[in-house]
Amino acid sequence: MRILTERQREALELVIKGRTMRKIAFAMEINVTTVEKHLRGARDILQADTTAQAAAKTLILNQIFL
């Protein structure tokens, strides 16, 4: 399995914390489309169908520490 990029991890971490796409974009200083790109890449790497599944997998695989 490939490792998530720093930006993919950051976006997923903010999803786990309950942030909206707009708030994630603001926090990361990027636009919503780019947030969606990072989350799509994370889903692909983690072989997840949804962002929620990707978030759960990152926690299970210890790729994000809260």
PyMOL commands that set and color helices and strands:
alter all, ss='L'
color gray80, all
select helices_A, chain A and resi 6-16+21-28+32-46+51-60
alter helices_A, ss='H'
color red, helices_A
deselect
rebuild
show_as cartoon
